[in-house]
């Protein structure tokens, strides 16, 4: 329980730091709408770097280790994206996730709220942990990650990702 509270405190501090560095003038107006369909116009900040310092597992396992994820995404247009995440999985193994995805801005007609789903190939669950992800073959398995995001400034947002039946993760994004 102490580890959970300390990780939540760290996440809250990181969110506070993001919020204190963002200014109201950096936020898009509440009534500004992102086009609902993809366009050929170049995006202002097409790259996104995400750091995920916290993951929570639905079921406790003494073998679980801390997970840290770094990902880099490229928005192809206002909705489609490609990305690569590198991480240490729950069992301490170096892992990666190459993916394509779809993102919907102003999700449920809520400004700054977004929904995203990515699908791709995970590598890294090998050896005695090969059975920890479904359809694993020689360390490779399919992956699908749905997420909700909230934009705190023009370039910064927070993201809550569901990691299948394993748990969820909290990430911080910076677009450039």
C-alpha positions in Angstrom: 0.0 0.0 0.0 2.9 2.4 0.8 4.4 1.8 -2.7 1.0 2.6 -4.3 0.6 5.8 -2.3 4.2 7.0 -3.1 3.6 6.3 -6.8 0.3 8.2 -6.7 2.1 11.1 -4.9 4.8 11.1 -7.6 2.2 11.2 -10.4 0.4 14.0 -8.6 3.6 16.0 -8.3 4.3 15.5 -12.0 0.8 16.6 -12.9 1.2 19.6 -10.7 4.5 20.5 -12.4 2.8 20.2 -15.8 -0.1 22.4 -14.7 2.1 25.1 -13.1 4.1 25.3 -16.3 1.1 25.6 -18.5 -0.6 29.0 -18.9 -4.2 29.7 -19.6 -3.2 31.5 -22.8 -1.7 28.2 -24.0 -5.0 26.4 -23.8 -7.3 26.3 -26.8 -10.6 28.2 -26.3 -13.3 26.1 -24.7 -15.5 26.4 -27.8 -12.8 25.7 -30.3 -13.5 22.5 -32.2 -11.0 20.2 -33.8 -12.1 19.1 -37.3 -13.9 15.8 -37.0 -12.3 14.4 -40.1 -8.7 14.1 -41.2 -7.2 16.9 -43.3 -4.1 17.4 -45.4 -3.0 20.5 -43.4 0.2 20.0 -41.4 -0.3 19.7 -37.7 1.3 22.3 -35.5 2.9 19.7 -33.1 2.9 16.4 -34.9 5.2 14.5 -32.4 4.3 13.3 -28.9 6.7 12.0 -26.3 5.0 10.1 -23.4 6.5 9.1 -20.1 4.6 6.6 -18.0 5.9 6.4 -14.5 3.1 4.5 -12.9 1.2 1.3 -13.6 -1.3 -0.5 -11.4 -2.0 -4.2 -11.7 -5.5 -5.5 -11.1 -4.1 -8.5 -9.3 -1.2 -8.5 -6.9 1.7 -10.7 -7.8 5.0 -10.7 -5.8 6.9 -11.1 -9.1 5.6 -7.7 -10.4 8.2 -5.0 -10.7 7.8 -1.3 -11.3 7.0 -0.5 -14.9 8.3 2.6 -16.8 7.3 3.3 -20.3 8.6 5.9 -22.9 6.9 6.3 -26.2 7.2 8.4 -29.2 4.2 9.0 -31.5 3.8 10.7 -34.9 0.3 12.1 -35.7 -0.3 11.3 -39.3 -3.3 13.6 -39.4 -5.9 14.8 -36.8 -6.9 11.2 -36.1 -4.3 8.7 -37.2 -1.0 8.0 -35.5 2.0 5.7 -35.5 4.2 5.0 -32.5 6.8 3.0 -30.7 7.0 2.4 -26.9 9.9 0.9 -25.1 9.4 -0.3 -21.5 10.4 -2.7 -18.8 7.5 -5.1 -18.4 6.1 -6.2 -15.1 8.7 -8.9 -14.8 11.7 -6.7 -15.5 12.2 -7.7 -19.1 13.1 -5.1 -21.7 10.1 -4.8 -24.1 8.7 -2.8 -27.0 5.3 -2.0 -28.6 5.1 -0.9 -32.2 1.6 0.4 -33.1 -0.8 2.4 -35.2 -3.8 4.1 -33.7 -6.8 6.4 -33.9 -7.4 9.4 -31.7 -10.7 11.3 -31.3 -10.4 14.9 -30.0 -13.2 16.5 -28.0 -14.4 13.0 -27.0 -18.1 13.0 -25.9 -18.2 16.7 -27.0 -15.9 17.5 -24.1 -13.2 20.1 -24.9 -9.7 18.8 -24.1 -10.8 15.2 -23.5 -9.6 12.7 -26.1 -10.0 9.0 -26.6 -7.4 6.9 -28.3 -7.0 3.2 -29.3 -3.8 1.7 -30.6 -3.1 -1.8 -32.0 0.2 -3.4 -32.7 2.9 -5.9 -31.9 4.4 -6.3 -28.4 7.8 -7.9 -28.0 9.4 -8.9 -24.7 7.5 -11.4 -22.7 9.9 -14.4 -23.0 11.0 -17.4 -21.1 9.0 -18.2 -18.1 6.8 -15.1 -18.7 5.8 -16.0 -22.2 2.3 -17.0 -21.0 1.6 -13.7 -19.4 0.3 -12.1 -22.6 -2.2 -13.9 -24.9 -1.1 -15.3 -28.3 2.6 -14.9 -27.6 4.9 -16.6 -30.1 8.6 -16.4 -29.4 8.1 -13.2 -27.5 5.9 -11.5 -30.1 2.2 -10.9 -29.3 -0.6 -8.6 -30.5 -1.6 -5.7 -28.3 -4.5 -3.3 -28.1 -4.3 -0.3 -25.7 -7.3 2.0 -25.2 -6.7 5.4 -23.5 -8.4 8.5 -22.3 -6.4 11.8 -22.4 -6.9 15.3 -21.0 -5.1 18.3 -22.5 -3.8 20.6 -19.8 -2.1 23.0 -22.2 -1.5 23.3 -26.0 1.5 20.9 -25.8 0.9 18.9 -22.5 -1.7 16.3 -21.5 -2.2 13.4 -19.2 -3.3 10.0 -20.3 -4.9 7.0 -18.6 -4.2 3.7 -20.5 -5.9 0.4 -20.0 -3.4 -2.5 -20.2 -5.7 -5.4 -21.1 -6.5 -7.6 -18.2 -3.3 -6.6 -16.4 -4.2 -3.1 -15.2 -3.8 0.5 -16.1 -1.1 3.1 -16.5 -0.9 6.9 -16.0 1.2 8.9 -18.5 2.3 12.4 -19.2 2.5 13.6 -22.8 4.4 16.5 -24.4 3.8 17.4 -28.0 6.4 19.1 -30.2 
